[in-house]
């Protein structure tokens, strides 16, 4: 149970760090989050070939709603201008 708390704390700290620097620098956080997630998944005993797929899949799952939201906002903004 303590190891899961450690993993959650690492992900929360990484998320705060990535969110801050993404907003500050205007870059995506995937270049930091994917390696951290991969490292944590390997520590949990997941096979590295599966762990990298999970890490990239999670990254894409975060990117997709953001891209859809941005596209919809642009469409709405240009239609009512």
N, C-alpha and C positions, 0 to 999 in steps of 0.2 A: 504494500500500500504506500509506503514511503517513497518508493521509486516512481510511482505514478504522480505523486505530489511534486517530486523533483522535475519530471517531464513537463507537467503543467506550468510550473514556475518558469522553466527555461523558455517554453513557448510564449508565455505571457510577456516576459522581459524582451524576448526577441521581437514579438509583435509591436510592443511599444517603441522599441528602437527603430524598427523598420518603418513604422507609421510616421514617426517624427522625421526621419531623414527622407522619406518619400515626399512628405509635404514640403520639407525645406528645400530639397534639391530637385523635386519634380521627376523623380525616377521611380520605376516600379520596384517593389520589394521582393520580387521572386528570386532575384539573384542572391539574396541573403536567406530567405525563408526555405527555399528548396534544399540547400545543403544542410541547414539546421534540422529540418524534418527528416532528411535522409539519415543523418547522424543519429538522431533520436530513435528512429525506427530500427536501425542496425543495433543500437544498444538494447532495444527491447527483444532482440533475438530474431527479427524478421530477416529473411534471406535478402541480400543486397540487390538482387535483380528484381525482386518484388518491391523492396523498399523504395527504389528510385522511381518505379512506376507509380507508386502511391503518392510520393512527394510531388511528382509532376502533375498527377491527376488532381491533387488538392489545389495546386497552383492554378491550373486551368479552371477548376470549379470556382475559384475566387475571381478570376479574370472575366469569365463569361458574363455574369450578371452586371459587372461594372461596365463592360463594353455595350451590353444591351441598353443599360440605363443611359449611357452617354449618347448612344445613337438615337434613342427615343427622344431625349431632351433636345438634340439638334434638330430632329425632324419637326418637333412641335414648335421650336423657336423659329425655324425658317418658314413654317406654314402660316404663322400668325403675325408675321412682320410686315 
